[in-house]
Amino acid sequence: MKRSCAVLLAAAMLLSAAGCAQDSKRSEPSKPAASAVSETSAENVEAAEEAPQKPQPSRRFDDSRISTLYDVEFSYTDPNGNKDTYFYEVPQIDDDTEGARNINEMIGYRFGYLVERALDARSRNDFIDTSYIIWVSNWDGPLLSLQITSSDAMYNHDVGSYHYNFATGQELSNPEMLAHLGYTDDAKVMHALERAVAQHFDTYYGYIDPDQTAMLYMMRAQSLSNLDGLYSYYSLYPKYSHGFVATVPMYTPAGSGMYWTDVQVDPDKRQGSGQILHGQDEWFTCDVSADGAVTVRALTDYVTPDGAMTYQTMKEWYELGDKTEFAVSGCYSDYIKMLMTSIGQDYAPYVFLLTENGNVEYIDVISGAQCGTMVNGGPLFGINGIVRFETGTAYDAEYGAEYATVYGVSRDNEKFNLMEAVWNTAPLSIPNMVGSFVSDETGTWFEICEDQPNFYTGAYTNGQMVPATWDSSISYLGMDDRGWICSVSLFRMDSGRTQRETLAMMPADYGGVNVMHIGGESLLNLPQQEAVWFEMTQE
């Protein structure tokens, strides 16, 4: 018996030594990284073809089905004298099918290449630009979702997602993976993803000083845009018994622009707090359904008690559009309280929504009714822990007069003037947006002024900006996945009427802005539902 144990122990030690020798061989490339990775890939494919190792039906569906391409760890001092530890774990799918080979080849090309670069840099005493590579597996029966993450020296992450069904030997795309999970309603999936992204952003950055609100609004809009990457290259994997986790680009004020961030998404979960809310002022009502949908309606039959004003009279006075019912876009939170009232010194109805997290969002009703598009203005950053609303007055020192406002009251009984916070958001005042923008495609230009709402526009021909005859203005309405929703007004003195166009503006970090026509009259000569790039000029 002792002899048998000794033989088995010796065999195990030999196998272990062979494995170490193979890893050691991988860690010392003798050729440049590019050629080394191509040879490695070819070597792996040839080995699989010569000695196929098909898994036995009795094998479990767990990480024993995942083999190793690289498992390297070492300490290294770069040319600047900075010492760090680097580790690279690059997996492979242990199956002999075309689907598995295709995934393994992509993993080797994308992540194996980084390992070879790092090892080559170490051999030349150069700087290493990849800090680590790790992987995580998620199993749903025979279906494997494999996430691989690399991080560079600046903490920028690259995440790859690969899905493989061991029962069929097939590789799955993201849409096929979502279908496997039972999520075939694209609109429902995207709405749940947008809610998850918005709530993640608001939770992590809602505490930041209100002075940073304009910049945070840009980052929030950027984070909500282009989420259709979920159906192509974003990483996703099942979340236990329900939902999934998606890795999305989250724009942050941390200094590096964008981070790949995991958010949990459950399209089957109720998309709201479950509470039904109702608000009403003189001419409008607002309702929040149990699933979080927000709708504003005009009270077209209402007449003032003295009979002096009907809805039609009020509509003409405030130049409202013909639309009387509005589904409010950009509502991503779980709402528990609402207050609808008029603020200022004139009739200006606003809706204030309190979220489960104690944040406040708002809707500018009159501006939305004027252009036919109602949008959630977004969270009032820096105002947190609110438990209730109160109406009251405040004093405007600049104009020397009081005005009606709404206060958000915190758990500590601290009061925040919400209308002052709304006026101070001023997202269009950020440096990225103040200036002149031109488009050869549309033959138009516009200028957003520092002293808003002043706004200028006109024709752009042969590199020259030709001003329009009439004055115009721009106002921010809110934001959704299309960007900042803004209303442009052109005051026509010749006809005594105002022309309005509703735009979606997606600001870039520098250089320009993407602009899309949403509704109203065409003032910028934009195509229907297609974003156009306007480049910022120095004029």
N, C-alpha and C positions, 0 to 999 in steps of 0.2 A: 504493500500500500504506500509506504513511504517512497519507494522507487517511482511509482506512478505519479505521485504528487511532484516529485522532483523533476520528472520529465515535463510535466505540464507547466511548471513554473519556468523552466528553461525555455520552453516554446513561447510562453507569453513574453519573456524578456527579449527574445529575438524579434518578435513582431513589434514590440515597442521600440526597439533600437532601429528597426527598419523604418518605422514611421518617423522617428526623429531625424534619421538620415535624409528622408525625403524632404521634410520641412527645412532642414539645413541647406539642402541643395537649392530649394526655392529662394532662400534668403540671400544667396550670393550670385546674382546675375553677372554673367561675363560679357554681356552685350548691351548696347543702348536699350532704354526702356521700350521704345516702339517695337523693335525687332524681337525683344524678349517676350513681350506679351503675345505677339502673333505666333511665335514658335510654341509658347505654352498652350495656346488655344488649339493649335494643330496637334500637338502632342496628346492633349486630353481626348480629342475626337478620335485619333487613331487608336488610342488605347481602348476606348469604348467599343470601337468597331471590331477590334481583334479579339477582345475577351468580354463579350456582353455579360452583364450581371443583372439579369432580370430578377426583380424581387419576388420572393415566394408569396403565394396567396395568404399564407399564415402570418406574414409580417404585419406588425401593428402600424397604424397610421399615426406616427409620432416622429420626433426628431431623429430617430434612427434611420429615417429615409433621407436625411440631409447629410451630405458629405462635405469635405473641406477642400477648397482650392488653395487658400492661403490661411495660415494661422501663425502670425509673426508678431513678436513683441521685442522691443529693444530700447535702450537708452542711448541718447545721442546728443552731442554738443555741437551746435551750429557754428559757422565762422565768426559770429558775434559773441561767442562764449556762452550762449544760452543753452542750458541742458534741459532736456525734456524726455518723456517716455512716449514712444509711438507704438500703437498696436493695431493690427489689421486682421480682421476675421472675415473672409470672403467665402460664402457657402456655394454648394452646387446641389442640384436635385439628383438623388441617387435612383435613376430609372433609365432604362434603355429604350427610349421612344424619341420620335422626331420632336415632339413638343418639349420634352425635357432637354434634349440637346440644344434646341433653339434658345431656351431660357438660359441654359448654362453658358452658351456662347455670348449672349447679351451681357450676362453678369461679368464674364471674363473681360469683355471689351470695355465695359463701363467702370468696373471697380478693380479688376485685376490689373488693369493698366496703371491705376493710381499706386498700387503696391509696387509695381516694377519701377515706376518713376521715383518713389521714395527710396527704394533700395539702391537705385542707380545714383541718386543724389547723395546718399550716405557714402557710397563707395568713392565718390569724387569730392567728399568733404564740402558739399554744397548745401543750400537751404532746402529743407523738406517742406512741401506745401500741403501735405495731407496729414492731419494729426491722428485721426483714427478712422477705422471702418468697423461697424458692428452690424449684426443682423438679429431680427426677431421673427419667430414663426407663429402663425395662428392657424389652427386646424379646425375644420368643420367636416367631420367624417374623413373621407378620402381626399378632401379638397384642402390644399395647402396654400396659404397666402404668406409670401416671404417678403419682408421689408428689409432693405439694406440701406444704411445711412453712412455717408462719409462726411467728415468735417475738416475744413481747412484751417490754417493758422489764424484766420480772422473770424472763426466760429460760424462761417457760412456753411449751411448743410445742403447736401444733395441726397434726395431720398428716391430710391427705386422700389417699385412694387411689382411682384411677379406671382401669378396665380396658376396652379397646376392641379389637375385632377388625376390622382393615382389610379382611380378605378377605370378611367377611359383613356389615360395617357395623353390627355389634351391640355394645351395651354389655354387659359381663359383671359380675354381682354377685360377691362374694367366694366363695360356695359354687360358683358356676359356674367361677370362676378355679381353685379347688382341684380341681374335677373335671377341668378341662382339663389340669392338671398330673398327674392320675392319682390324686389323693388323695380317695377317696370313702368311706373308712372313718372316720367321725367320731370314734369312740372312739380309734382309733390316732392320728389327727391331734392330738386333745386331749391324749393322754398324752405325745406328743412335745413339744407346746408347753409343758405343765407342767414337763417335765424341763428344757427350755431355759430357762424363766423361773427355776426354782429354782437351776439351776447358775450362771446369770448372777448372781443375787443372792448366792449363797454365795461365788462367786469375788471379787466386788467388795467385799463387806462382811464376809467371814469373818475378817479381821484385826482387827476393831474390838474394843476392850476388853471382856472378859467381863461387866463391870458393866452393859453396855448390852444384854445378851442378851435380856432381857424385851421391850424396845422393838423390837429387831430381829426377834423372833419375831412381833410384831404386824404389822410392815411386810412380812415374808415371807409371812404368811398373806394379807394384803391383796393382795399382788402375785399370788398364786396364784388368787385368787377372780375370778369373772366373766370368765374368759378366753374364754367363749363369744361375746364380742364380736368374735372373729375371723370369725364368720359374718355379721356385720352391718356394723359401722362401723370396725373396726380396719383399719389399712393393712397390705397385704401385697404382695409381688412375688416373682417367681421368683428363685432363687439359682443362677445359672449352669446347670449341667447336672443339678443335683439339689437337692431341698428348696426352701424359700422363706424369706424374711425377713418377720417380723411385727413391727409396731410396737405395743407393749403398754404399759399403765400400770405403771410400776415405782415402788413406794413406797420412799423412801430417807431416811436420816438427815441429808441435806444441808440440811434446813431448809425446803424448799418443798413437802414432802409427796410429790408424785407427779411423775415425769418420763415422757414418752413415750420408750420405749427400744426400739431394734432388737435382736431376738434371732434367731439362725439356727435354723431348724427343719428336720429331715429325718426324716419319718415312716418312711422305708424303711431308715434306718440302724439297726444293731443297738442296742437300747436297754439297754445295759449294757456291762461291761468285757469280757465273753466268758469270764470266769473262773467256775468252779463252786465255791462255798464251802459248808462244812458245819461246824456247831457243835453241841455237846451238853453238857447238864449232867445232873443226876440225873433230872429228870422231864420235860424238854422238849428238843426239837431245833430247829435253825434251819437253813434251806437258802437259798442264793442261787443262782438259775439263771444261765445265760450271758447271758440278756437282762435281767438285773437284778431279776427278781421275787423277793420275799422271802417265805418261808412258815415259820411256826412251828407245830410239832405237839407234842401231849402224848404221852408214852410211857405209854399206859394199861395196858400189860401189865407195867410195871416193878414189882418188889417189892424193898425194901431187903434187903441181904445177910443181916440177922438175921431177916428175915421179919416184922418188926414193923409195917411200913407198906406198904399197897398204894396205887395211884393213887386209888382211891375214898376211902380214909381221908384222904389228903393233900388231895383235892378238898373234902371236907367241912370239914377243918380251916381251909383258906384261903378257903372260901366261893367256890369257882370255879364258873363256869357249866357248862352241859352241852356246849358247843362244844369240840372237841378239835383242830381244824385251822383256822389263821388265815392268810389272805392279808394281809400287812402293807401298809397303805396309806401314802402319803406317802414312798415310796422313789424318789427322783429322781436319785440319783447313780450313778456307775460304781464299784462296790465291788471291792477287791482283797484285803482281809484281813478276818477276823472273829474275834471272841472271845466265847464264851458262858460265863458263870460266875455264881455267886451272890456277892452283895456284902453288906456290913453284918455284923450279928451273928446274923441269923436267915436263913431261906431266902428269898432275894430275887433270882431269876435276871434278869440283864440281858444283852442282846446289844449289842456294840460293833462298829460297821462302819467300816472305814477306806476312804476314797475315793481315787481316783487323784490328787486334788489335795492329799492329805495332811490332809484334814479328818476329823473324827470325828462319827458319828451314833450314836444309841442307841435301844433298844427296852426298855420296862418290861414284862416278860413277865407277871408275876403280876397286875398291875393290869389289863392287857389281857384276861387269861384270866378275871378276875372279872366283867368286864362284857361279854365276848363280842366285843370290838373291839380289834384289834391295830394300833397306829399307830407310825410312826417319830417319835421325839421331836424330830428335827431336828438340825442341826449344833450343835456346841458352839463357839460363836463365840469367837474369841481364842485358840483352840488350833489351831495350824497347823504344817505341815511334819512331821507325825507319820509314822514309818516302821514302827513295830511296837507291839504291846501287851505289857505285863507284868502279872502278878498280884502282889499284895503286900498290905501292911497300912499303915494310917495311924492316927494318934492323934487322938481327938476330945477336945479340951480341955474342952468344955462338960460332957461326961458322964464324963470321966476314964477312957476305955477305948479299946482298939484295935478296929478293924473291918477286914474284908476289903474290898479295893478293886482297881481296875484302873488302871494307869498307861499313858498314851500317851507314847512315847519319840520325841523328835525326831531329826533328822539330827545335831544338835549334842549328842546324848545328854542333852538336858534332859527331865526327867520332869514330867508333868502328872497330878495326881490327878483322874481322870475322874469318879468318883462325887461328889467335892466340886463339880466343875463342873456336874453334873446337878442337884444339890440347890440350887445357887446360881442356876439359870436363872430359877426362880419367875416364869413369865410372867403368872400371875394376880395378881401383886402390883403391877402398874403402876397409876398413878392412874386411868387410864381404866376399870379393872375393879374397884377397891375401892370398895364402896358398895352402895346399894340400887337395885333395878331393878324396874319395875312394867309390867304389860301389861293394858290393858282387854280386849284380844281374848281372852286366855286366862283372865283373872280370877285370875291368880297373881302372886306377887312372889318375889324372892330377894335375898339379901344375901351378897356375897363379903367376908369379913372380912380385915383386915390380918394377923391372927394365924392364917393358914391352917394346916390345911385347914378351919377352922371356916366353916360355911356355914349360912344360915338360909333357910327358904322357908315359904310358906303361901298362903292365899287373899287376893285383892285385891278388895274389894267396897266400892262407894260411896266410893272414894278412901281406904279404910282397909286397912292391912296386918294381916291376922289371922295370927299365928304358928301354925305346925304344932306338934303336941304333942311330937314326938320330935326329937332332935338329928340333925344331918346334917353331911356333909363334902363337899368337892369336891377333885378331883385332876386335874392336867393329864396327858394321855396322849401327845399328839403333835399334828401338824398335817398337813393335806392341803388340797386345793382347796376343801373345805367350811369351813375355818377351824380353830380350835383344837378338838381332840377332847378332851372332859372327861368324867369320871365323877362323878356325884352319888350319894351313898349316904345313905339314911335309915334310922337304926337304930331298929327297932320293938321296944321292950321288952315290949310286950304279947304279941307272937307269937314273940319270940326269934329273929327273922330280920332280914336287911338287904334293903331295897328299893333297887334301883339303876336309874338312867337314864343312858344315854350321850347326850351333847349335842355338837353342833357350835356353837361360839360364835365369831362374827366380830366382833371389837371394832372400833368406829368411833373416829375421832380424838377425838370428844367427844360427849357427850349420850346414849349408850346402846350397846346391843349387839344384833346379830341372833342369835337362838337357834333351832336346829333339832333335832328329835328324831331320833336315830340308831338307838337300840335300847333294850331293857330295858323296865322298867315306866314308866308315865306319872306323873311327879311334878309336872310344871309344866303339865299339861293342854295340851300342844303338839299340833298336827295332824301327820299323817304326812308326812315329807319336804318340809316347807314352813317356811321361816324366818319367825320372828315377831320384831318389833321390841320390845325392852324398853327403856323410857326410864329414865335415871338420875334419881333423886329427890334432894332435899336432906335427907331425913329420916334 
